[in-house]
Amino acid sequence: MKKLLFLLIALFSFSLISVQAQEKEMKKEEMPPMTPPKPIDDDLFTWMVGEWEGQTEGTMGKTKDWQKIEWSLDKQFITVNYSSKITSMSPEQVKAMTESMKMTEDEVKKMMEMPYKGVGQFTLNPMNGEFMGYWFDNWRGVYKGIGKREGNKSTVTWEGPRGTSVRTMEREGDNKMVEIFKDTDQSGMVMEGKSEWTRKKSKSKY
């Protein structure tokens, strides 16, 4: 009886050691390498680099936009500097904004005069190649984005203190970019729109 008990204990211990070894091996495989990844070599990211001018039309009116996209941190990221200014808003859109943002009409008109500014750091996850990034703006917003690429199109979901935004960016030519977005604030209000961008400099210079 004792021999049988010792044998069972030995078998259990061996199985436990084997399982622990397998778990360690799996964790080892899941861990990223300690050496820095190679610089990003992605044709869509490379194409995005440059200076762009654009315009947006959406739920809350029209804006004139600008952005500059550059490689940074030894080509492990791209840095985006962005600015936008409202150019027109209908009376109905002003009213909708006063109601959704709990602002007076005078406050909305004052906001129209203030440019929106943002800075982003975008990269590709070294483990699975998916898009990931952070966005910071002059409304003290901090947003985290995760997404995927399909051909010449990338779709990213951004989450932050003011809600979520799903943005699909597509390359429509060497010097044309189109972005469709759907923003949902904390109250559940949805704002949609479309931005069209044109590269300021020729393809050979990016």
C-alpha positions as MATLAB code, in Angstrom:
seq = 'MKKLLFLLIALFSFSLISVQAQEKEMKKEEMPPMTPPKPIDDDLFTWMVGEWEGQTEGTMGKTKDWQKIEWSLDKQFITVNYSSKITSMSPEQVKAMTESMKMTEDEVKKMMEMPYKGVGQFTLNPMNGEFMGYWFDNWRGVYKGIGKREGNKSTVTWEGPRGTSVRTMEREGDNKMVEIFKDTDQSGMVMEGKSEWTRKKSKSKY';
ca = [
       0.000    0.000    0.000;
       2.819    2.387    0.913;
       4.623    1.572   -2.353;
       1.478    2.410   -4.290;
       1.091    5.691   -2.390;
       4.738    6.635   -3.047;
       4.308    5.750   -6.722;
       1.201    7.976   -7.008;
       2.997   10.863   -5.284;
       5.982   10.443   -7.623;
       3.742   10.396  -10.694;
       1.859   13.497   -9.480;
       5.134   15.351   -8.827;
       6.489   14.422  -12.246;
       3.255   15.610  -13.915;
       3.374   18.884  -11.973;
       7.001   19.497  -12.969;
       6.152   18.714  -16.589;
       3.190   21.140  -16.606;
       5.283   23.882  -14.989;
       8.018   23.356  -17.585;
       5.444   23.651  -20.390;
       4.004   26.845  -18.872;
       7.488   28.350  -18.603;
       8.176   27.438  -22.226;
       4.883   29.013  -23.357;
       5.593   32.208  -21.412;
       9.068   32.265  -22.896;
       7.606   32.035  -26.412;
       5.056   34.792  -25.673;
       7.656   37.228  -24.350;
       8.990   39.724  -26.897;
      12.718   39.618  -27.661;
      14.863   41.893  -25.507;
      16.662   43.402  -28.499;
      15.092   46.457  -30.237;
      12.952   45.622  -33.290;
      14.186   46.613  -36.726;
      13.025   50.017  -38.038;
       9.479   49.946  -39.397;
       9.384   48.854  -43.018;
       5.733   49.321  -43.930;
       4.645   50.819  -47.238;
       1.484   52.461  -45.829;
       3.374   54.143  -42.995;
       6.086   55.239  -45.438;
       3.453   56.692  -47.767;
       1.823   58.647  -44.900;
       5.036   60.557  -44.129;
       4.823   64.114  -45.443;
       2.855   67.337  -45.101;
      -0.874   67.288  -45.835;
      -3.676   69.838  -46.243;
      -7.307   68.874  -46.039;
     -10.900   69.681  -45.278;
     -13.528   67.894  -43.209;
     -17.309   67.932  -43.499;
     -19.431   66.307  -40.829;
     -22.175   66.498  -38.255;
     -20.687   69.593  -36.648;
     -19.851   71.639  -39.750;
     -16.796   72.118  -41.944;
     -13.136   72.500  -40.995;
      -9.856   73.322  -42.689;
      -7.133   70.873  -41.630;
      -3.357   70.478  -41.695;
      -0.998   67.743  -40.561;
       2.675   66.892  -40.762;
       3.769   63.262  -40.403;
       7.413   62.362  -39.713;
       9.503   59.377  -38.709;
      10.724   59.463  -35.101;
      12.650   57.464  -32.482;
      14.952   55.687  -34.934;
      12.032   54.939  -37.278;
      10.145   52.966  -34.637;
       7.242   55.464  -34.674;
       5.677   58.128  -36.828;
       4.835   61.439  -35.163;
       1.777   63.380  -36.300;
       1.345   67.114  -35.687;
      -2.207   68.196  -36.505;
      -4.300   71.362  -36.460;
      -7.847   72.123  -37.531;
     -10.142   75.170  -37.574;
     -13.904   75.344  -38.041;
     -14.761   77.313  -41.193;
     -18.553   77.044  -41.193;
     -21.399   75.784  -39.038;
     -25.128   76.063  -39.729;
     -27.563   77.457  -37.117;
     -28.890   73.918  -36.664;
     -25.379   72.610  -36.034;
     -24.681   75.413  -33.537;
     -27.888   74.531  -31.686;
     -26.998   70.811  -31.650;
     -23.577   71.604  -30.226;
     -24.969   73.870  -27.488;
     -27.303   71.060  -26.413;
     -24.781   68.214  -26.584;
     -21.870   70.067  -24.993;
     -23.913   72.136  -22.505;
     -22.563   75.401  -23.924;
     -24.088   78.758  -24.814;
     -24.145   79.959  -28.420;
     -21.509   82.572  -27.567;
     -19.249   79.835  -26.134;
     -19.717   77.733  -29.275;
     -18.846   80.705  -31.510;
     -15.770   81.416  -29.393;
     -14.740   77.781  -29.694;
     -15.060   78.063  -33.482;
     -12.324   80.682  -33.429;
      -9.937   78.461  -31.452;
      -7.952   75.939  -33.537;
      -7.978   72.323  -32.446;
      -4.443   70.901  -32.090;
      -3.232   67.348  -31.592;
      -0.071   65.264  -31.508;
       0.036   61.528  -32.151;
       2.602   58.758  -31.850;
       1.798   55.753  -34.051;
       3.610   52.434  -34.507;
       3.109   48.745  -35.293;
       2.902   46.161  -32.537;
       6.160   44.158  -32.818;
       4.325   40.980  -31.724;
       1.444   40.924  -34.215;
       1.979   43.837  -36.625;
      -1.258   45.607  -35.642;
      -1.555   49.387  -35.491;
      -1.245   50.978  -32.066;
      -0.893   54.581  -30.996;
      -1.608   57.436  -28.614;
      -3.186   60.802  -29.331;
      -2.907   63.979  -27.215;
      -4.763   67.236  -27.849;
      -5.207   70.792  -26.585;
      -8.439   69.755  -24.837;
      -6.196   67.708  -22.525;
      -7.439   64.565  -24.213;
      -5.422   61.339  -24.107;
      -6.573   58.551  -26.421;
      -5.308   55.041  -27.075;
      -5.812   53.523  -30.511;
      -5.692   49.904  -31.690;
      -6.501   48.746  -35.196;
      -5.785   46.688  -38.283;
      -4.750   47.232  -41.849;
      -6.416   45.721  -44.905;
      -4.640   46.582  -48.137;
      -4.465   50.368  -48.530;
      -6.897   50.923  -45.650;
      -6.493   51.005  -41.871;
      -9.313   51.034  -39.312;
      -8.502   52.177  -35.784;
     -10.654   52.437  -32.659;
      -9.630   55.228  -30.282;
     -10.746   55.380  -26.653;
     -10.358   58.309  -24.274;
     -12.022   60.464  -21.594;
     -14.517   62.013  -24.021;
     -15.658   58.769  -25.619;
     -14.657   56.589  -28.565;
     -13.830   57.216  -32.205;
     -13.640   54.722  -35.066;
     -11.560   56.051  -37.946;
     -10.897   54.457  -41.309;
      -8.047   55.940  -43.340;
      -7.557   54.942  -46.974;
      -4.900   55.672  -49.561;
      -6.641   56.799  -52.753;
      -3.547   57.751  -54.725;
       0.069   58.743  -54.228;
      -0.972   62.149  -52.915;
      -4.555   61.671  -51.710;
      -5.800   60.391  -48.363;
      -9.426   59.935  -47.287;
     -10.599   59.408  -43.715;
     -14.092   58.490  -42.502;
     -14.882   58.773  -38.804;
     -17.646   58.031  -36.319;
     -17.301   59.570  -32.850;
     -19.462   58.649  -29.866;
     -19.295   60.823  -26.750;
     -20.060   59.787  -23.171;
     -23.710   60.778  -23.499;
     -24.118   58.499  -26.521;
     -24.282   61.300  -29.098;
     -22.811   60.263  -32.448;
     -20.887   62.580  -34.770;
     -19.828   61.423  -38.228;
     -17.807   62.945  -41.025;
     -15.312   62.630  -43.832;
     -11.877   64.216  -44.298;
     -10.054   64.523  -47.622;
      -6.320   65.204  -47.666;
      -3.875   66.277  -50.382;
      -0.125   65.998  -50.015;
       1.649   69.360  -50.201;
       4.910   67.889  -51.483;
       5.531   65.424  -54.282;
       5.856   61.698  -53.647;
       9.607   61.743  -54.306;
      10.174   63.975  -51.268;
       8.529   61.849  -48.563;
];
